[in-house]
Amino acid sequence: MPKIGWSFKGWISGADIREVTETETGNVIDVSKMSAAEVADKLNACTWLIALGDHLYSSKSIENFDFEADGSD
């Protein structure tokens, strides 16, 4: 399977975050009733993770560039 690497940058506004994954345990947590500030703080501290792919298609401000082969095929 080909492996591809690329750079991307952008900004996603108003993402509806319902679930996060705990970094240490891999457990999924329902955060739908939490404040946005609390969720953002945990994400910034790398305590929780979100799946970026869940939010890319709703954003019009993501730019992908510099695709290249990453490793041997």
Secondary structure by P-SEA (a helix, b strand, c coil): cbbbbbcbbbbbcccccccccccccccccccccccaaaaaaaaaacccccccccccccccccccccccccccc
